[in-house]
């Protein structure tokens, strides 16, 4: 067991390099998806679902 890397060290090296890069790309893709042009209306419609049948709820502006 002298110079051969063990499983922990190999996984640690992977997590420090490629996994971090992959998760950063996933995070950036999620942000781009959330803030894409035209998504505001969709999110507003989803936010208004609880008030859809509420007579005293939000009125259309």
Biopython code that builds the backbone (N, CA, C, O; Angstrom):
import numpy as np
from Bio.PDB.StructureBuilder import StructureBuilder

atoms = [
    (1, "UNK", "N", (0.818, -1.196, 0.000)),
    (1, "UNK", "CA", (0.000, 0.000, 0.000)),
    (1, "UNK", "C", (0.860, 1.258, 0.000)),
    (1, "UNK", "O", (0.434, 2.294, 0.511)),
    (2, "UNK", "N", (2.009, 1.187, -0.540)),
    (2, "UNK", "CA", (2.934, 2.297, -0.502)),
    (2, "UNK", "C", (2.504, 3.481, -1.344)),
    (2, "UNK", "O", (1.935, 4.439, -0.820)),
    (3, "UNK", "N", (2.766, 3.430, -2.630)),
    (3, "UNK", "CA", (2.544, 4.588, -3.479)),
    (3, "UNK", "C", (1.258, 4.528, -4.290)),
    (3, "UNK", "O", (0.962, 5.472, -5.022)),
    (4, "UNK", "N", (0.490, 3.462, -4.186)),
    (4, "UNK", "CA", (-0.738, 3.370, -4.973)),
    (4, "UNK", "C", (-1.840, 4.180, -4.304)),
    (4, "UNK", "O", (-2.070, 4.044, -3.102)),
    (5, "UNK", "N", (-2.527, 5.026, -5.082)),
    (5, "UNK", "CA", (-3.609, 5.826, -4.487)),
    (5, "UNK", "C", (-4.802, 4.939, -4.146)),
    (5, "UNK", "O", (-5.152, 4.024, -4.891)),
    (6, "UNK", "N", (-5.400, 5.226, -3.030)),
    (6, "UNK", "CA", (-6.574, 4.440, -2.642)),
    (6, "UNK", "C", (-7.843, 5.070, -3.221)),
    (6, "UNK", "O", (-7.797, 6.144, -3.820)),
    (7, "UNK", "N", (-8.942, 4.408, -3.038)),
    (7, "UNK", "CA", (-10.215, 4.847, -3.613)),
    (7, "UNK", "C", (-10.611, 6.224, -3.096)),
    (7, "UNK", "O", (-11.108, 7.052, -3.860)),
    (8, "UNK", "N", (-10.400, 6.475, -1.826)),
    (8, "UNK", "CA", (-10.767, 7.770, -1.253)),
    (8, "UNK", "C", (-10.016, 8.904, -1.940)),
    (8, "UNK", "O", (-10.612, 9.920, -2.299)),
    (9, "UNK", "N", (-8.732, 8.735, -2.120)),
    (9, "UNK", "CA", (-7.940, 9.786, -2.750)),
    (9, "UNK", "C", (-8.356, 9.995, -4.202)),
    (9, "UNK", "O", (-8.379, 11.128, -4.682)),
    (10, "UNK", "N", (-8.681, 8.925, -4.897)),
    (10, "UNK", "CA", (-9.117, 9.047, -6.287)),
    (10, "UNK", "C", (-10.449, 9.781, -6.372)),
    (10, "UNK", "O", (-10.623, 10.654, -7.222)),
    (11, "UNK", "N", (-11.388, 9.433, -5.501)),
    (11, "UNK", "CA", (-12.685, 10.116, -5.501)),
    (11, "UNK", "C", (-12.541, 11.566, -5.060)),
    (11, "UNK", "O", (-13.237, 12.442, -5.572)),
    (12, "UNK", "N", (-11.657, 11.820, -4.130)),
    (12, "UNK", "CA", (-11.419, 13.190, -3.661)),
    (12, "UNK", "C", (-10.855, 14.047, -4.794)),
    (12, "UNK", "O", (-11.270, 15.190, -4.986)),
    (13, "UNK", "N", (-9.913, 13.485, -5.534)),
    (13, "UNK", "CA", (-9.346, 14.216, -6.663)),
    (13, "UNK", "C", (-10.415, 14.480, -7.725)),
    (13, "UNK", "O", (-10.469, 15.576, -8.283)),
    (14, "UNK", "N", (-11.255, 13.504, -8.009)),
    (14, "UNK", "CA", (-12.339, 13.680, -8.972)),
    (14, "UNK", "C", (-13.307, 14.762, -8.507)),
    (14, "UNK", "O", (-13.706, 15.618, -9.296)),
    (15, "UNK", "N", (-13.682, 14.729, -7.242)),
    (15, "UNK", "CA", (-14.628, 15.712, -6.711)),
    (15, "UNK", "C", (-14.031, 17.108, -6.726)),
    (15, "UNK", "O", (-14.751, 18.082, -6.947)),
    (16, "UNK", "N", (-12.738, 17.224, -6.498)),
    (16, "UNK", "CA", (-12.097, 18.535, -6.490)),
    (16, "UNK", "C", (-11.930, 19.117, -7.885)),
    (16, "UNK", "O", (-11.774, 20.330, -8.026)),
    (17, "UNK", "N", (-11.958, 18.301, -8.899)),
    (17, "UNK", "CA", (-11.703, 18.824, -10.234)),
    (17, "UNK", "C", (-12.934, 18.721, -11.132)),
    (17, "UNK", "O", (-13.623, 19.719, -11.344)),
    (18, "UNK", "N", (-13.215, 17.557, -11.651)),
    (18, "UNK", "CA", (-14.265, 17.406, -12.653)),
    (18, "UNK", "C", (-15.662, 17.544, -12.082)),
    (18, "UNK", "O", (-16.526, 18.140, -12.725)),
    (19, "UNK", "N", (-15.909, 17.018, -10.910)),
    (19, "UNK", "CA", (-17.249, 17.129, -10.329)),
    (19, "UNK", "C", (-17.576, 18.583, -10.010)),
    (19, "UNK", "O", (-18.711, 19.022, -10.196)),
    (20, "UNK", "N", (-16.592, 19.324, -9.534)),
    (20, "UNK", "CA", (-16.811, 20.743, -9.256)),
    (20, "UNK", "C", (-17.128, 21.501, -10.539)),
    (20, "UNK", "O", (-18.018, 22.351, -10.554)),
    (21, "UNK", "N", (-16.416, 21.201, -11.601)),
    (21, "UNK", "CA", (-16.678, 21.849, -12.883)),
    (21, "UNK", "C", (-18.068, 21.479, -13.402)),
    (21, "UNK", "O", (-18.786, 22.340, -13.909)),
    (22, "UNK", "N", (-18.448, 20.221, -13.283)),
    (22, "UNK", "CA", (-19.761, 19.778, -13.756)),
    (22, "UNK", "C", (-20.883, 20.439, -12.962)),
    (22, "UNK", "O", (-21.869, 20.887, -13.547)),
    (23, "UNK", "N", (-20.747, 20.506, -11.655)),
    (23, "UNK", "CA", (-21.784, 21.134, -10.835)),
    (23, "UNK", "C", (-21.868, 22.636, -11.087)),
    (23, "UNK", "O", (-22.951, 23.217, -11.017)),
    (24, "UNK", "N", (-20.736, 23.265, -11.378)),
    (24, "UNK", "CA", (-20.754, 24.679, -11.720)),
    (24, "UNK", "C", (-21.513, 24.908, -13.026)),
    (24, "UNK", "O", (-22.282, 25.863, -13.139)),
    (25, "UNK", "N", (-21.301, 24.038, -14.009)),
    (25, "UNK", "CA", (-22.034, 24.145, -15.268)),
    (25, "UNK", "C", (-23.522, 23.896, -15.075)),
    (25, "UNK", "O", (-24.343, 24.581, -15.686)),
    (26, "UNK", "N", (-23.883, 22.938, -14.245)),
    (26, "UNK", "CA", (-25.295, 22.665, -13.960)),
    (26, "UNK", "C", (-25.936, 23.877, -13.283)),
    (26, "UNK", "O", (-27.056, 24.257, -13.621)),
    (27, "UNK", "N", (-25.233, 24.476, -12.338)),
    (27, "UNK", "CA", (-25.747, 25.655, -11.639)),
    (27, "UNK", "C", (-25.955, 26.812, -12.619)),
    (27, "UNK", "O", (-26.978, 27.494, -12.564)),
    (28, "UNK", "N", (-24.999, 27.031, -13.504)),
    (28, "UNK", "CA", (-25.125, 28.102, -14.493)),
    (28, "UNK", "C", (-26.291, 27.824, -15.439)),
    (28, "UNK", "O", (-27.020, 28.747, -15.804)),
    (29, "UNK", "N", (-26.476, 26.575, -15.837)),
    (29, "UNK", "CA", (-27.586, 26.227, -16.725)),
    (29, "UNK", "C", (-28.927, 26.467, -16.036)),
    (29, "UNK", "O", (-29.868, 26.943, -16.669)),
    (30, "UNK", "N", (-29.023, 26.148, -14.765)),
    (30, "UNK", "CA", (-30.262, 26.394, -14.019)),
    (30, "UNK", "C", (-30.558, 27.890, -13.948)),
    (30, "UNK", "O", (-31.699, 28.313, -14.135)),
    (31, "UNK", "N", (-29.525, 28.686, -13.676)),
    (31, "UNK", "CA", (-29.735, 30.136, -13.628)),
    (31, "UNK", "C", (-30.181, 30.681, -14.978)),
    (31, "UNK", "O", (-31.076, 31.523, -15.046)),
    (32, "UNK", "N", (-29.564, 30.206, -16.043)),
    (32, "UNK", "CA", (-29.973, 30.656, -17.376)),
    (32, "UNK", "C", (-31.406, 30.252, -17.680)),
    (32, "UNK", "O", (-32.146, 31.015, -18.301)),
    (33, "UNK", "N", (-31.806, 29.059, -17.249)),
    (33, "UNK", "CA", (-33.175, 28.594, -17.484)),
    (33, "UNK", "C", (-34.183, 29.437, -16.700)),
    (33, "UNK", "O", (-35.244, 29.786, -17.217)),
    (34, "UNK", "N", (-33.849, 29.755, -15.468)),
    (34, "UNK", "CA", (-34.772, 30.526, -14.634)),
    (34, "UNK", "C", (-34.939, 31.942, -15.151)),
    (34, "UNK", "O", (-36.056, 32.457, -15.190)),
    (35, "UNK", "N", (-33.847, 32.578, -15.546)),
    (35, "UNK", "CA", (-33.891, 33.980, -15.946)),
    (35, "UNK", "C", (-33.927, 34.169, -17.460)),
    (35, "UNK", "O", (-33.532, 35.220, -17.963)),
    (36, "UNK", "N", (-34.396, 33.161, -18.185)),
    (36, "UNK", "CA", (-34.478, 33.299, -19.637)),
    (36, "UNK", "C", (-35.566, 34.308, -19.999)),
    (36, "UNK", "O", (-36.515, 34.501, -19.239)),
    (37, "UNK", "N", (-35.428, 34.948, -21.155)),
    (37, "UNK", "CA", (-36.429, 35.927, -21.572)),
    (37, "UNK", "C", (-37.809, 35.280, -21.742)),
    (37, "UNK", "O", (-37.927, 34.184, -22.289)),
    (38, "UNK", "N", (-38.827, 35.959, -21.276)),
    (38, "UNK", "CA", (-40.188, 35.469, -21.435)),
    (38, "UNK", "C", (-40.668, 34.537, -20.342)),
    (38, "UNK", "O", (-41.818, 34.099, -20.368)),
    (39, "UNK", "N", (-39.820, 34.227, -19.388)),
    (39, "UNK", "CA", (-40.239, 33.281, -18.352)),
    (39, "UNK", "C", (-41.027, 33.950, -17.231)),
    (39, "UNK", "O", (-41.687, 33.273, -16.442)),
    (40, "UNK", "N", (-40.958, 35.262, -17.161)),
    (40, "UNK", "CA", (-41.632, 35.962, -16.066)),
    (40, "UNK", "C", (-43.145, 35.709, -16.079)),
    (40, "UNK", "O", (-43.746, 35.489, -15.028)),
    (41, "UNK", "N", (-43.753, 35.741, -17.257)),
    (41, "UNK", "CA", (-45.197, 35.519, -17.346)),
    (41, "UNK", "C", (-45.557, 34.108, -16.891)),
    (41, "UNK", "O", (-46.559, 33.908, -16.203)),
    (42, "UNK", "N", (-44.746, 33.141, -17.273)),
    (42, "UNK", "CA", (-44.998, 31.759, -16.875)),
    (42, "UNK", "C", (-44.925, 31.611, -15.357)),
    (42, "UNK", "O", (-45.786, 30.976, -14.749)),
    (43, "UNK", "N", (-43.903, 32.194, -14.754)),
    (43, "UNK", "CA", (-43.762, 32.101, -13.297)),
    (43, "UNK", "C", (-44.874, 32.861, -12.586)),
    (43, "UNK", "O", (-45.328, 32.443, -11.521)),
    (44, "UNK", "N", (-45.317, 33.977, -13.168)),
    (44, "UNK", "CA", (-46.414, 34.727, -12.560)),
    (44, "UNK", "C", (-47.705, 33.921, -12.605)),
    (44, "UNK", "O", (-48.473, 33.923, -11.644)),
    (45, "UNK", "N", (-47.949, 33.227, -13.724)),
    (45, "UNK", "CA", (-49.138, 32.376, -13.813)),
    (45, "UNK", "C", (-49.086, 31.249, -12.787)),
    (45, "UNK", "O", (-50.102, 30.921, -12.173)),
    (46, "UNK", "N", (-47.931, 30.666, -12.600)),
    (46, "UNK", "CA", (-47.789, 29.604, -11.606)),
    (46, "UNK", "C", (-47.975, 30.144, -10.191)),
    (46, "UNK", "O", (-48.549, 29.466, -9.338)),
    (47, "UNK", "N", (-47.497, 31.352, -9.941)),
    (47, "UNK", "CA", (-47.641, 31.942, -8.609)),
    (47, "UNK", "C", (-49.096, 32.271, -8.301)),
    (47, "UNK", "O", (-49.488, 32.303, -7.134)),
    (48, "UNK", "N", (-49.903, 32.517, -9.334)),
    (48, "UNK", "CA", (-51.305, 32.882, -9.129)),
    (48, "UNK", "C", (-52.234, 31.681, -9.002)),
    (48, "UNK", "O", (-53.428, 31.865, -8.765)),
    (49, "UNK", "N", (-51.738, 30.477, -9.148)),
    (49, "UNK", "CA", (-52.586, 29.281, -9.073)),
    (49, "UNK", "C", (-53.373, 29.207, -7.764)),
    (49, "UNK", "O", (-54.563, 28.897, -7.819)),
    (50, "UNK", "N", (-52.787, 29.472, -6.587)),
    (50, "UNK", "CA", (-53.585, 29.374, -5.358)),
    (50, "UNK", "C", (-54.746, 30.356, -5.305)),
    (50, "UNK", "O", (-55.720, 30.124, -4.588)),
    (51, "UNK", "N", (-54.653, 31.451, -6.056)),
    (51, "UNK", "CA", (-55.696, 32.469, -6.017)),
    (51, "UNK", "C", (-56.676, 32.365, -7.182)),
    (51, "UNK", "O", (-57.525, 33.240, -7.353)),
    (52, "UNK", "N", (-56.572, 31.334, -7.964)),
    (52, "UNK", "CA", (-57.374, 31.229, -9.183)),
    (52, "UNK", "C", (-58.871, 31.248, -8.891)),
    (52, "UNK", "O", (-59.629, 31.888, -9.620)),
    (53, "UNK", "N", (-59.301, 30.575, -7.867)),
    (53, "UNK", "CA", (-60.717, 30.500, -7.545)),
    (53, "UNK", "C", (-61.068, 31.299, -6.299)),
    (53, "UNK", "O", (-62.159, 31.146, -5.750)),
    (54, "UNK", "N", (-60.160, 32.144, -5.855)),
    (54, "UNK", "CA", (-60.391, 32.977, -4.680)),
    (54, "UNK", "C", (-61.004, 34.299, -5.139)),
    (54, "UNK", "O", (-60.393, 35.030, -5.919)),
    (55, "UNK", "N", (-62.186, 34.601, -4.665)),
    (55, "UNK", "CA", (-62.880, 35.810, -5.112)),
    (55, "UNK", "C", (-62.217, 37.080, -4.585)),
    (55, "UNK", "O", (-62.319, 38.137, -5.208)),
    (56, "UNK", "N", (-61.543, 36.983, -3.448)),
    (56, "UNK", "CA", (-60.892, 38.163, -2.877)),
    (56, "UNK", "C", (-59.402, 38.190, -3.213)),
    (56, "UNK", "O", (-58.671, 39.051, -2.721)),
    (57, "UNK", "N", (-58.964, 37.288, -4.016)),
    (57, "UNK", "CA", (-57.540, 37.189, -4.334)),
    (57, "UNK", "C", (-57.063, 38.249, -5.303)),
    (57, "UNK", "O", (-57.699, 39.285, -5.493)),
    (58, "UNK", "N", (-55.961, 37.968, -5.891)),
    (58, "UNK", "CA", (-55.309, 38.913, -6.783)),
    (58, "UNK", "C", (-56.131, 39.155, -8.053)),
    (58, "UNK", "O", (-56.656, 38.226, -8.667)),
    (59, "UNK", "N", (-56.218, 40.395, -8.410)),
    (59, "UNK", "CA", (-56.921, 40.782, -9.639)),
    (59, "UNK", "C", (-55.886, 40.933, -10.750)),
    (59, "UNK", "O", (-54.734, 41.278, -10.486)),
    (60, "UNK", "N", (-56.289, 40.678, -11.971)),
    (60, "UNK", "CA", (-55.392, 40.882, -13.114)),
    (60, "UNK", "C", (-55.114, 42.367, -13.275)),
    (60, "UNK", "O", (-56.033, 43.186, -13.270)),
    (61, "UNK", "N", (-53.846, 42.704, -13.416)),
    (61, "UNK", "CA", (-53.464, 44.107, -13.574)),
    (61, "UNK", "C", (-53.535, 44.536, -15.000)),
    (61, "UNK", "O", (-53.245, 45.691, -15.312)),
]
sb = StructureBuilder()
sb.init_structure("model")
sb.init_model(0)
sb.init_chain("A")
sb.init_seg("    ")
for serial, (resi, resn, name, xyz) in enumerate(atoms, 1):
    if name == "N":
        sb.init_residue(resn, " ", resi, " ")
    sb.init_atom(name, np.array(xyz, "f"), 0.0, 1.0, " ", f" {name:<3s}", serial, name[0])
structure = sb.get_structure()
